[in-house]
Amino acid sequence: MHPKEKLLFQIHSATRCRLDEVALLTWKQISVARHDGRDNPYVDLTGFHNFVKTEAARRMVPIVPEL
C-alpha cells in the first residue's frame, strides 16, 4: 500500500472522520488548543469552506497522540 493511502486510513481510524473528509484535509485545518497546560491537536471541520451534508458535520475532531 502506498504510504499516503496508509496515512489516509490511519487518520480515518484514529479520528473516525469520514474518508472523504480525510481525503480533503489541508494543513490549515490542523490546529492546536492549549488545555490544562497541554497542547491538544485537532482537525477543525467548522469552517464554511468545508463541504458538509449537515450542520452537525461542522465540528472539531481531536487527534490522538498515537497518530
N, C-alpha and C positions, 0 to 999 in steps of 0.2 A: 504494500500500500504506500502511496506517495505520502511523504511527511506532512504536507499541507492538508491532505484528506484525513490523515490520522489526527492531526490537531483539531480539525473541524469536529470530529466525533468525540474527542476528549473534552472540548469546550461544551458540546451538547450534553454529554453525560454528566459533567461536573455542575453545570448551571441549570440544566433542564430547559434551556431556551429552545425554541423551535429551530429545526435545521435551517430553515430559510432565514431566520433572524441571525443565526450564527454565520451563515454564508455571506450576509450583507454587512457584518460588523466592520466598523472603521476604528482606527486608533482614537479618534475624537470621542467615541462612545465609552472608552475605558477611563474611569475616574477613580479617585481615592478619597474616602471620607475618614476623618480622624475621629475616633470614638474611644473614650476611656484610655487615652494615651497610645492607642494602636492605630495603625493605618489599615483601613479596610477597603480593598479594591472592589469595584462593582462595574457592571455593564449598565449604562444609562440608556434605557429604551423609552424615555419620557419625551424626547424632542418631537416637534411637529414634523420634522423632516423624515421621520420613520413612518413607513407604511405599515399600518396595523389594521386588523379586522375589527377590533372593538376597543373601546376606551380602556378596558381592563388590561389590554396588552401593553399599554404605556406603563412601564414600571422600571424599577431599579433592581437588578439581579446581582446578588453577591457572588464574588469569585472566591472559591475555596482556596486555601493556601496550597493544597496538593496539586493544583493545576499549574 
